[in-house]
Amino acid sequence: MEGLLCPACHVTVRPEDYFCYNCGQNLRPKPLSTSFSSQLVVYLKSLLLPPWGVILGMRYLRQPDRRSKLVGWAAIILTVVILVVVIKLTMNMITLVNDQVGQQLQNYSL
Ligand SMILES: [Zn+2]
């Protein structure tokens, strides 16, 4: 178990402490929730608002605990997957439209 130092009074504090027991210094902002509903919100935002998923994911990755980091990675991976799918669908659509336009042009020239 690693020891952390309070930035204000340099006393050793436990990693899970939010406040220094010696001087009351706030050691870190309150952690983001990793409850099921919070995760659901993060994943839904990643699905529906792709850039937002990366921002949320980065925020979770900055948390010290493993569970938050997992949520962060999941949100970022989900965002990347969604972006790839959207880009692929868009490309397919463009190809489809191109083909149809090409066919119609051929029909006109016949
Ligand atoms: Zn302190």
Residues whose N, C-alpha, C, O or C-beta is under 5 A from the ligand:
A	BS01	ZN	C6 A8 C9 H10 C20 N22 C23 G24 Q25
